[in-house]
Amino acid sequence: MSDGFIEVRVLDNFYQTSSFYPMPVILVTTTSESGKTNIGPYSLCFPFGIAEQHSMMLISRSTSNTAANIRRTKKAMLNFIPYNKKLLKNTVKLGFPGQSAEEKLDDSVFTLVPSSQIEINGPLPEIISEAVQVFECSWDDSNEVFYYNGTEDESHFLLRIDRIIMKKNWYTALVDGNGKFPNLPIDYGYRDSQYFWFSEHSKPYKEPLPKGKGTDLGTVRYIANRIDPDVHWSDESCEKVVAIPRVFLKKALSMIIDEAKKRGVTSITPEILDEIRDKRNKEKRLTN
Ligand SMILES: Cc1cc2nc3c(=O)[nH]c(=O)nc-3n(C[C@H](O)[C@H](O)[C@H](O)COP(=O)(O)O)c2cc1C
């Protein structure tokens, strides 16, 4: 293939008509007017607010069941299904516009189960038990964070993440960082007025970051954040623990965070680290 570029006309739905754009496959469950759970397949659904205001952006045709249900109930469950041709075949079937929630349920091979989330304002949509993970969301319609002045045909929903739940084995993989990944499908979209094109990905591999000061601080911050995202670490405090060998880092940071929380501290400073170190040394001396 030649490596020269050729300009492509930017058409409507450019992500699938004018380009190759890998997307997730998400079954959005919402509650229909009749109280039944509606299943709608969506790929245009991406992280939007990533720090503190955790949210997803969902783009839907304005007349979809999903859009109507979100406007009415403000709740949406984002179910990430695994790569499985039978499930994807059914996903495409459920993506055909014009069917009611009930008609779709008759066609669906998916198993709906109640969410364990405590219902605050009315019943929550059910979730899909075949899913690897589910983002349970509420629509933020305040327009203060996001307002899109586009065509009437497309609706953009800023969905605040209330909760993320995950199958136990994937939770273990996530927390341990054991290199195992779920096989989530990639959608290249509806490309030739005939087919949706899906793919599975190969086994992810790891590429180390280049060695350097920033990298090490970043690693400390990443691990500390994973242990407790509500405890803030200043750069200077990250720097103070950077020399701890990688294998001991998680344990050491967990201990520091536990100790800080016992003291009601949510911001780690070098002074706090010194205090914790002094206390540890004292305890060690007493036990020796
Ligand atoms: C894999 C897949 C991904 C899709 N992604 C989107 C999307 O991101 N936005 C959208 O408006 N429609 C998307 N569609 C089409 C919707 O699924 C279709 O409009 C369907 O009628 C929506 O169901 P609902 O009316 O029950 O919400 C997708 C369809 C499939 C099969």
The ligand as a Gaussian input file, in Angstrom:
#p B3LYP/6-31G(d) Opt

LIG

0 1
 C      -23.186000      -2.237000      17.348000
 C      -24.143000      -1.098000      17.199000
 C      -23.784000       0.169000      17.603000
 C      -24.660000       1.240000      17.483000
 N      -24.265000       2.476000      17.923000
 C      -25.135000       3.511000      17.877000
 C      -24.783000       4.768000      18.430000
 O      -23.716000       4.971000      18.977000
 N      -25.699000       5.778000      18.352000
 C      -26.922000       5.596000      17.785000
 O      -27.715000       6.540000      17.744000
 N      -27.266000       4.399000      17.255000
 C      -26.428000       3.358000      17.316000
 N      -26.794000       2.142000      16.820000
 C      -28.147000       1.997000      16.277000
 C      -29.123000       1.833000      17.425000
 O      -28.860000       0.604000      18.078000
 C      -30.549000       1.850000      16.874000
 O      -30.900000       3.201000      16.615000
 C      -31.546000       1.207000      17.803000
 O      -32.839000       1.336000      17.264000
 C      -31.507000       1.838000      19.171000
 O      -32.341000       1.105000      20.022000
 P      -33.367000       1.843000      20.963000
 O      -34.349000       2.595000      20.067000
 O      -34.036000       0.742000      21.719000
 O      -32.587000       2.772000      21.805000
 C      -25.944000       1.047000      16.917000
 C      -26.319000      -0.236000      16.509000
 C      -25.433000      -1.294000      16.640000
 C      -25.846000      -2.657000      16.207000

